[in-house]
């Protein structure tokens, strides 16, 4: 596991906090906030947030890695650096009940899970003081790979052969009942939160986050009648009897990979994810509208531009070198695709806060 940097923050305010884990100090209410970053790349952003909070008379203390779980347990609120990817990684590491989480971007791009621009931290702090926010609960997936517990996921879990353009044979079992025996490029199990991510790209439906369902999508099945399934989220799902020419891998939220031999088990996780929504946050319907427009425009894009767009969606801000490493596309192709995406208004170029000499690219919507 990579090192995790956590900063607990204390500031005094008069409010009734929703998570109801408050302490009293000198006769007033003290709210505890944990500031978390997943890896060393978030160091500069964490330092910037720390300075901003200290300028607002917020007390800070850098915590060691071994204090991470204790700090999260005792906090009222967690601020996570790294945008959507930071939130996904945070909930991989939190297996128990977590305080509400507010994701922080270092730019004006709001993403779909994270929504707070670091430059707006001061105004956001005042919103929190005025209790001008809500907490949305979304369920997660508990995952077992060949009987061993894996990290819980917020968006989706997928099974694919380790080599692309290779068929995978598998059986889908729901509540111990065989549903299908299929040959396809792979299979995706998604939460409603993840229905507008990888699942949608593979032909799955968009589902409102409050729906109590799982989605199962067989990717490019040889059976033309095979359609995505919507399953009650109290169900126990298995992808089993997995056979392929090459070894297969489980992919958690588009990131971490685990080799699998035979069986993937999925069920509703005991502890949901709690996401802080500020007063100005876009509705779920408006976020879906953005996704629909993007999906329509992607039909007209070159394949390389689609790949770069999806990579930026899953990975967050990346340099050209990072994109080359993750997509394995030639540098010239990456430059041309980025130029196309910038001209179309989907991607923007900016100077990295971590290294002023470096230009990085991220989604603009």
C-alpha positions as CSV (number, residue, x, y, z in Angstrom):
1,X,0.0,0.0,0.0
2,X,1.4,3.5,-0.9
3,X,2.0,5.9,1.9
4,X,-1.0,8.0,3.0
5,X,-0.7,11.5,4.2
6,X,-3.3,12.7,6.7
7,X,-3.6,16.0,8.5
8,X,-6.2,16.4,11.2
9,X,-7.6,19.9,11.5
10,X,-9.5,21.5,14.4
11,X,-11.5,24.6,14.1
12,X,-14.1,26.1,16.5
13,X,-17.5,27.0,15.2
14,X,-21.2,27.2,16.3
15,X,-23.1,24.6,14.3
16,X,-25.0,21.3,14.5
17,X,-22.8,19.0,12.5
18,X,-24.7,16.2,10.6
19,X,-22.3,13.3,11.4
20,X,-22.8,14.1,15.1
21,X,-19.2,13.4,16.4
22,X,-18.6,16.7,18.2
23,X,-16.5,17.8,21.2
24,X,-16.7,20.9,23.3
25,X,-13.7,23.1,23.9
26,X,-13.7,26.3,26.0
27,X,-17.5,26.3,25.9
28,X,-17.8,26.1,22.1
29,X,-18.2,23.3,19.5
30,X,-15.1,22.0,17.9
31,X,-15.3,20.1,14.6
32,X,-12.5,17.8,13.7
33,X,-11.5,17.5,10.0
34,X,-9.0,15.1,8.5
35,X,-7.1,16.1,5.4
36,X,-6.0,13.1,3.3
37,X,-3.8,12.6,0.3
38,X,-3.1,9.2,-1.3
39,X,0.5,9.6,-2.5
40,X,3.4,12.0,-2.6
41,X,2.0,13.8,-5.7
42,X,-0.6,15.4,-3.4
43,X,2.0,16.9,-1.1
44,X,2.0,20.3,-2.7
45,X,-1.8,20.5,-2.7
46,X,-2.0,19.4,0.9
47,X,0.6,22.1,1.8
48,X,-1.5,24.7,0.0
49,X,-4.7,23.7,1.8
50,X,-2.9,23.6,5.1
51,X,-1.6,27.2,4.6
52,X,-5.1,28.3,3.6
53,X,-6.7,26.8,6.7
54,X,-4.0,28.1,9.0
55,X,-4.7,31.6,7.6
56,X,-8.3,31.1,8.8
57,X,-7.0,30.3,12.3
58,X,-7.4,26.5,11.8
59,X,-5.1,24.4,13.9
60,X,-3.2,21.7,12.0
61,X,-1.1,18.7,12.9
62,X,0.7,16.4,10.5
63,X,-0.2,12.8,11.4
64,X,1.9,9.7,10.8
65,X,0.8,6.9,8.5
66,X,0.0,4.6,11.4
67,X,-2.4,7.1,12.8
68,X,-4.5,7.2,9.6
69,X,-7.4,4.9,10.7
70,X,-7.6,6.4,14.1
71,X,-7.7,9.9,12.7
72,X,-10.4,9.0,10.2
73,X,-12.4,7.4,13.0
74,X,-12.2,10.4,15.3
75,X,-12.9,13.0,12.6
76,X,-16.2,14.7,11.7
77,X,-15.2,15.4,8.1
78,X,-12.5,14.2,5.7
79,X,-11.2,16.4,2.9
80,X,-9.5,14.3,0.2
81,X,-7.0,15.7,-2.3
82,X,-6.6,14.3,-5.8
83,X,-10.1,14.8,-7.3
84,X,-12.3,11.8,-8.2
85,X,-9.3,9.4,-8.2
86,X,-8.4,10.5,-4.7
87,X,-11.9,9.8,-3.5
88,X,-12.0,6.3,-5.1
89,X,-8.6,5.5,-3.5
90,X,-9.7,6.8,-0.1
91,X,-12.8,4.5,-0.1
92,X,-10.6,1.5,-1.1
93,X,-8.6,2.0,2.1
94,X,-11.6,2.6,4.4
95,X,-13.3,-0.7,5.1
96,X,-15.4,0.6,8.1
97,X,-17.7,3.5,8.6
98,X,-16.2,6.8,7.5
99,X,-17.0,10.4,8.2
100,X,-18.5,12.4,5.3
101,X,-15.9,13.1,2.5
102,X,-15.3,16.3,0.5
103,X,-13.1,15.9,-2.5
104,X,-10.7,18.7,-3.5
105,X,-9.4,19.6,-6.9
106,X,-6.4,21.8,-7.6
107,X,-8.2,23.5,-10.5
108,X,-11.6,24.7,-11.5
109,X,-12.6,21.4,-12.9
110,X,-15.3,19.9,-10.6
111,X,-15.5,16.3,-11.8
112,X,-18.3,13.9,-10.8
113,X,-17.4,12.9,-7.2
114,X,-15.0,15.7,-6.0
115,X,-16.3,19.2,-6.3
116,X,-14.2,21.7,-4.3
117,X,-11.6,23.8,-6.0
118,X,-8.7,24.3,-3.6
119,X,-8.8,28.1,-4.4
120,X,-12.4,28.1,-3.0
121,X,-11.5,26.5,0.3
122,X,-12.0,29.7,2.3
123,X,-15.6,30.2,1.0
124,X,-16.3,26.4,1.4
125,X,-15.2,26.6,5.0
126,X,-17.8,29.4,5.6
127,X,-20.4,27.2,3.9
128,X,-19.6,24.4,6.3
129,X,-19.8,26.8,9.3
130,X,-23.3,27.9,8.1
131,X,-24.3,24.2,7.7
132,X,-24.9,25.0,4.0
133,X,-24.3,21.5,2.7
134,X,-25.8,18.0,2.7
135,X,-24.4,14.5,3.1
136,X,-25.3,11.9,0.4
137,X,-24.9,8.2,1.1
138,X,-24.0,5.9,-1.8
139,X,-23.4,2.2,-1.3
140,X,-20.2,0.4,-2.1
141,X,-19.3,-3.1,-3.4
142,X,-17.7,-5.7,-1.2
143,X,-15.3,-7.8,-3.3
144,X,-13.7,-11.2,-2.9
145,X,-11.2,-12.6,-5.4
146,X,-10.8,-16.4,-5.2
147,X,-12.1,-16.3,-1.7
148,X,-9.8,-13.5,-0.5
149,X,-11.2,-10.1,0.6
150,X,-10.2,-7.2,-1.8
151,X,-10.6,-3.5,-1.3
152,X,-14.2,-2.3,-1.5
153,X,-15.1,-0.3,-4.6
154,X,-17.3,2.8,-5.2
155,X,-17.7,2.7,-9.0
156,X,-17.2,-0.8,-10.4
157,X,-15.3,-4.0,-10.5
158,X,-14.4,-5.7,-13.8
159,X,-12.9,-9.0,-15.0
160,X,-10.8,-9.0,-18.2
161,X,-8.1,-11.1,-19.8
162,X,-4.7,-9.7,-19.2
163,X,-4.2,-9.5,-23.0
164,X,-6.6,-7.3,-25.0
165,X,-8.6,-8.7,-27.9
166,X,-8.9,-12.1,-26.1
167,X,-12.1,-13.8,-25.2
168,X,-13.0,-14.8,-21.7
169,X,-15.5,-17.5,-20.8
170,X,-17.4,-17.2,-17.6
171,X,-20.6,-18.0,-15.7
172,X,-22.7,-15.4,-14.0
173,X,-24.4,-16.6,-10.8
174,X,-26.9,-14.6,-8.7
175,X,-28.0,-15.8,-5.3
176,X,-26.5,-19.3,-6.2
177,X,-28.5,-19.5,-9.4
178,X,-26.8,-19.7,-12.8
179,X,-28.0,-16.8,-15.0
180,X,-25.7,-17.1,-18.0
181,X,-22.7,-18.9,-19.5
182,X,-21.0,-16.4,-21.7
183,X,-18.0,-15.7,-23.9
184,X,-17.0,-12.0,-24.1
185,X,-14.2,-9.5,-23.8
186,X,-15.0,-9.3,-20.1
187,X,-17.7,-8.4,-17.6
188,X,-18.4,-5.3,-15.4
189,X,-20.3,-5.1,-12.1
190,X,-21.2,-1.6,-11.3
191,X,-22.9,0.5,-8.6
192,X,-25.3,3.3,-9.6
193,X,-22.5,5.8,-8.9
194,X,-20.3,3.9,-11.4
195,X,-23.1,3.6,-14.0
196,X,-21.9,6.7,-15.9
197,X,-18.3,5.5,-15.9
198,X,-16.9,2.3,-17.5
199,X,-20.2,0.5,-17.5
200,X,-21.8,3.2,-19.7
201,X,-18.9,3.1,-22.1
202,X,-19.6,-0.6,-22.5
203,X,-23.3,-0.1,-23.3
204,X,-24.8,-0.2,-19.8
205,X,-27.6,2.1,-18.7
206,X,-27.3,5.2,-16.6
207,X,-28.9,4.8,-13.1
208,X,-29.7,7.4,-10.5
209,X,-27.4,7.2,-7.5
210,X,-30.3,6.5,-5.1
211,X,-31.4,3.4,-6.9
212,X,-30.8,0.2,-4.9
213,X,-29.4,-1.9,-7.7
214,X,-26.3,-3.4,-9.2
215,X,-25.5,-3.4,-12.9
216,X,-23.9,-6.4,-14.7
217,X,-22.6,-5.7,-18.2
218,X,-21.0,-8.4,-20.4
219,X,-18.6,-6.6,-22.7
220,X,-18.8,-7.4,-26.4
221,X,-20.5,-10.8,-25.9
222,X,-20.5,-13.3,-28.7
223,X,-24.2,-13.7,-27.9
224,X,-26.0,-10.8,-29.7
225,X,-29.0,-11.2,-27.4
226,X,-26.9,-10.6,-24.3
227,X,-28.1,-7.4,-22.6
228,X,-27.0,-5.6,-19.4
229,X,-28.7,-6.8,-16.2
230,X,-30.1,-4.7,-13.4
231,X,-30.1,-6.6,-10.1
232,X,-31.3,-5.8,-6.6
233,X,-28.4,-4.7,-4.5
234,X,-29.2,-7.3,-1.7
235,X,-28.2,-10.0,-4.2
236,X,-25.0,-12.1,-4.0
237,X,-23.2,-12.0,-7.4
238,X,-20.5,-14.4,-8.6
239,X,-18.4,-14.4,-11.8
240,X,-17.1,-18.0,-11.8
241,X,-15.6,-20.8,-14.0
242,X,-13.4,-18.2,-15.7
243,X,-11.5,-19.5,-18.6
244,X,-9.2,-17.6,-21.0
245,X,-6.1,-18.2,-23.2
246,X,-4.3,-15.8,-20.9
247,X,-4.6,-15.2,-17.2
248,X,-7.4,-12.8,-16.2
249,X,-7.4,-9.8,-13.9
250,X,-9.9,-8.1,-11.6
251,X,-9.8,-4.3,-12.0
252,X,-11.1,-2.2,-9.1
253,X,-12.5,1.2,-10.0
254,X,-10.4,1.3,-13.2
255,X,-7.2,1.2,-11.2
256,X,-5.8,-1.6,-8.9
257,X,-5.5,-5.0,-10.6
258,X,-5.6,-8.4,-9.0
259,X,-4.9,-11.7,-10.8
260,X,-7.9,-14.1,-10.6
261,X,-8.0,-17.8,-11.1
262,X,-11.7,-18.8,-10.9
263,X,-14.2,-16.8,-8.9
264,X,-15.2,-13.1,-8.2
265,X,-17.8,-12.5,-5.5
266,X,-19.6,-9.2,-5.1
267,X,-22.2,-8.0,-2.6
268,X,-23.3,-4.7,-1.0
269,X,-20.7,-3.4,1.4
270,X,-21.8,-3.0,5.1
271,X,-20.7,0.6,5.2
272,X,-21.7,3.2,2.5
273,X,-19.7,6.1,1.3
274,X,-20.8,9.5,2.6
275,X,-20.1,12.4,0.2
276,X,-20.4,16.0,1.2
277,X,-22.5,18.1,-1.3
278,X,-22.1,21.8,-1.0
279,X,-25.1,24.1,-1.7
280,X,-24.0,25.0,-5.2
281,X,-23.3,21.3,-6.3
282,X,-24.9,20.3,-9.6
283,X,-27.8,17.8,-9.4
284,X,-27.5,14.2,-10.4
285,X,-29.7,14.9,-13.4
286,X,-27.4,17.7,-14.7
287,X,-24.3,15.4,-14.2
288,X,-26.1,12.7,-16.2
289,X,-26.9,15.3,-18.9
290,X,-23.2,16.1,-19.2
291,X,-22.4,12.4,-19.6
292,X,-25.1,11.9,-22.3
293,X,-23.6,14.8,-24.3
294,X,-20.1,13.5,-23.9
295,X,-21.2,10.0,-25.0
296,X,-22.9,11.4,-28.1
297,X,-19.7,13.4,-29.0
298,X,-17.5,10.4,-28.4
299,X,-19.1,8.6,-31.3
300,X,-17.5,11.1,-33.6
301,X,-14.0,11.1,-32.0
302,X,-10.9,9.2,-33.2
303,X,-10.2,6.1,-31.1
304,X,-7.0,7.6,-29.7
305,X,-8.9,10.7,-28.4
306,X,-11.5,8.4,-26.8
307,X,-8.8,6.5,-25.0
308,X,-7.1,9.6,-23.7
309,X,-10.5,11.1,-22.6
310,X,-11.4,7.9,-20.6
311,X,-7.9,7.8,-19.1
312,X,-8.1,11.3,-17.9
313,X,-11.6,10.6,-16.5
314,X,-10.3,7.6,-14.4
315,X,-6.8,8.9,-13.6
316,X,-7.3,12.6,-13.2
317,X,-4.7,15.2,-14.2
318,X,-1.8,13.8,-16.2
319,X,1.2,15.0,-18.2
320,X,1.9,13.9,-21.8
321,X,4.5,11.5,-20.4
322,X,2.0,10.0,-18.0
323,X,-0.5,9.6,-20.8
324,X,2.1,7.8,-23.0
325,X,2.8,5.4,-20.1
326,X,-0.8,4.6,-19.4
327,X,-2.2,4.4,-23.0
328,X,0.9,3.1,-24.8
329,X,0.1,5.5,-27.6
330,X,2.9,7.2,-29.6
331,X,3.8,10.7,-28.4
332,X,2.8,12.2,-31.7
333,X,-0.7,10.6,-31.5
334,X,-1.1,11.9,-28.0
335,X,-0.2,15.4,-29.0
336,X,-2.7,15.4,-31.9
337,X,-5.4,13.9,-29.8
338,X,-4.9,16.4,-27.0
339,X,-5.0,19.2,-29.5
340,X,-8.3,17.8,-30.8
341,X,-9.8,17.5,-27.3
342,X,-8.7,21.0,-26.3
343,X,-10.2,22.5,-29.4
344,X,-13.5,20.7,-28.7
345,X,-13.5,22.0,-25.2
346,X,-13.2,18.7,-23.4
347,X,-9.7,19.0,-22.1
348,X,-7.6,21.9,-20.8
349,X,-3.9,22.4,-20.3
350,X,-2.5,24.0,-17.2
351,X,0.6,24.5,-15.2
352,X,1.1,21.9,-12.5
353,X,1.0,23.2,-8.9
354,X,3.5,20.4,-8.0
355,X,6.0,21.5,-10.7
356,X,5.7,24.9,-12.4
357,X,7.8,23.6,-15.3
358,X,5.4,20.9,-16.2
359,X,2.1,21.1,-18.2
360,X,-0.6,18.7,-17.3
361,X,-4.0,17.9,-18.9
362,X,-7.4,17.3,-17.3
363,X,-11.1,17.1,-18.1
364,X,-12.7,20.5,-18.5
365,X,-16.2,19.6,-17.6
